Amino acid sequence: MADDSRSARGSHRRGGRRGRRRKASARRKGWRIAAWSTAGVLLLGGAGAGFLYFKFNGNLTSVDINAALGKNRPANVDNGSMDILVLGSDSRAGANSEYGRDEGSARSDTAMIVHVNAGHKQASVVSIPRDTMVPRPECAKPGGKTSPAVKRAQFNEAYSVGGAPCAVKTVEAMTGIRMDHYLEVDFVGFQKLIDQLGGVKVTTTKAINDRSSHLNLPAGEHVLNGEQSLGLVRTRKSVGDGSDLGRIKLQQAFIKALLDQIKSVGVFTSPAKLYGLADTATKAVTTDSELGSVDKLLEFANSLKGIGSGDMHMVTLPVGEDPLDKDRVVPLPEQSRQLWQALNADQPIPDSVLKDAAGSRTGADGVVK
């Protein structure tokens, strides 16, 4: 799990769809995390019958990011690779209310940039701490109003201000990299997806008892159900230094375990299991409009099915303590520049990116395997 200490394997390139990057026809589910790989993979083979195709198609929710953001975006680099913004929204309304108080709007509780290399054989995943202070560009708000650009905003507020388009716009402003796709999963959808899958196997090297996330696990091997999985990826205070950076370590470890589970379970040998997974997955995710149909998700999933947990290099955005607020973090300028430059050029992430970054000193490495 502690991939922050390793260098990426292989070289990467990038590409797009329709005039944007070369049709790499791919994509994957990752979290809610695991959202990116799960959604696509679980849909494989699910569009056979016409009835099922239209049923699953009707389950999907999509957002037209291209129309919302227009032409003022980073240039497409046509080299066959792909970048996907994966968000886990933490709306506390409705069925999600048991996980916390609804403060009036959802935030991106988990954020990852997934870079799939040009050969679609490896991927780099960059987790963005939700309390990272960054400039936020001007964003359209629901109802036609506009929120002006600000020099300092907590990263996950972008989603609260303007939903998916504002989150994508903020990430593109941070990185200089155009996001080819967008994928979002909410708390309840994530939990149901894990239950449909039959749980996820993990090993905890230390006991975890976290009142905030309602998770109580002794050290040892476990098969986590949906509620426990959700608790794990939300656990913070009882692991390592209690920071959000430590929670990211748990999320990264869980994603790898989830990918291993997806590959090991006999999804396609059981029509009933496949139906349940496809139905749950298509209800659980929100995508950009270019992935907003079952056939496009199938195409995407097919191009990514060769990527396993061992083919993913997972890192955390290099950050340090915010000098203006000790409870927040800020990107380390030089390391961040190197990181985005490497992804944009589809190259391995250099070891120097992780040097001196706070994410490598959380004490949460190796707690979950």
C-alpha positions, 0 to 999 in steps of 0.5 A, a space after each residue: 500500500 505505501 506506494 508513495 515510497 516507490 517510483 512508477 513503473 513504465 512510461 506513460 502517455 496520454 490521449 483523448 476522445 473525439 478530437 480531444 485526446 486520441 480515442 483511448 476508449 478507456 477508464 476505470 473505477 477507483 474508489 469511490 474510491 474504487 469507483 473508477 475501476 469497479 464501475 467499469 469492470 462490473 459492467 462488463 458483459 452487462 449490456 447483452 439483452 436489450 431490456 438490461 441495456 436500457 435498464 442500466 442505461 436509465 440508472 446512469 447519471 452524467 454531467 456534461 463537463 465539456 459544455 459547462 467548462 467550454 474552451 478555456 481548458 488545458 490543451 489535449 495531449 494526443 499520446 494515448 494516455 488518459 486522466 480521470 478525476 475520481 471523487 467521493 462525494 460526502 453529501 449528508 442528505 437522505 440515506 447518507 445522513 447516518 454518516 454525519 450532519 448535513 451542512 447544506 451541501 456536499 463536498 468531495 470527501 475523497 479525490 483522486 487523479 487517475 492517470 492511465 498510461 498510453 499502453 493502458 497497462 499501468 496507472 498512476 493515482 494521485 490522492 489530493 487531501 481534501 483540506 489542501 489550500 489552493 486557488 479556486 477559479 471562477 465557477 458557475 453555481 446552481 441557479 445561474 449565479 457565479 462564484 468569483 475566483 479566490 486565491 485561497 480555498 480548501 480543495 473540497 469546497 470546489 465541489 460544494 460551490 459548483 459541483 462536478 464542473 467546478 471540481 474539474 476546473 479547479 483540478 485542471 487549474 492546479 495541474 495544467 492537465 486536462 481531465 478526460 473523464 469524471 467519475 463520482 460515487 456517493 456513500 450509500 452507493 459505495 456501501 451497496 457496491 461492496 455488499 453486492 461484491 460479497 465484501 473485500 478481503 483486507 489484513 490489518 496489522 494493528 487494531 482500528 477502533 474509530 468512533 467517528 467512522 464507527 469502525 472497530 477491527 482487531 488486528 488480523 484478516 477480515 472480509 469487510 462488508 459495505 458498512 465496514 469498508 465505508 468506515 475504513 476509508 473514512 477512518 482518520 483519528 485512530 490511525 497514525 497521526 490522525 490526519 487526513 493524510 493518514 486516511 488517504 493511506 488507508 484509502 489507497 490500501 483499500 483500493 488495491 484490495 478492492 481491485 484484487 477482489 474484483 479480479 478473484 470473484 467469479 462475477 461472470 460465471 454467475 448471471 445473478 451476481 453480474 446483474 446485481 453488480 451491474 444494477 448497483 454500479 450504474 446506480 452508484 456512479 455519476 460520470 461525465 457525459 462521454 461515459 454516460 451510457 452503458 456501451 461507452 462504459 463497456 468500451 472504457 472497461 474493456 481497455 482497462 481490464 488488464 490493469 491490476 493492483 500491482 500495476 498501480 503506483 499510488 501517491 499523495 499530492 506532495 504537501 506541507 503545513 499551511 503557514 497560515 493555518 496549521 490545520 490545513 496543508 498546501 502543495 509543495 511548489 517544486 515537487 508538485 510541478 515535477 509531479 504534474 509535469 511527469 503525468 502530462 508527459 506520461 513519464 514515471 513519477 520521480 522519487 524527488 516528488 515525494 521527498 519531504 512531503 508530509 504524506 510520507 510521514 503519517 504513521 499509517 503506512 502498512 496498517 492495512 494490506 
